[in-house]
Amino acid sequence: MALTDEEFREEYKPLHIPAHFEEADTEQNRVIYALAQLGEGTSDDVINKLKELQPGIDAEQLNAFAKVILRDLFNKGKLAGNERDGKLYYNLHKITRPNSGATGTDYVELNL
């Protein structure tokens, strides 16, 4: 099935990372917020963070939606992931360290 331009833009728009946790927010935004707070983590790490942020949430419901959302965003390329010890560790592609290289203008040819 082909997507319309509008559907394509909605499906592949950049990931929004919420600035604050809101219990009334969408499940996806809550999962993304929890992952952003962790920096990197497995689906179980994200679920535990959500339990911390929203005590009393139904554990079965939380397990179901968090794992599906993380897997879906990863499959769409909106989350990065690294496999270690048989587990997938998700992250948000954030650059957390400055580049350590320098620019060497001695090697640049200017064609003016």
Protein Blocks (a to p, Z undefined) as FASTA:
>chain_A
ZZdfklmmmmmgccdddfbdcfklcfklmmmmmmmmnopacfklmmmmmmmmmghiafkl
mmmmmmmmmmmmmmnopaccddeehiacddehiafbdcfbdcdfklpccdZZ
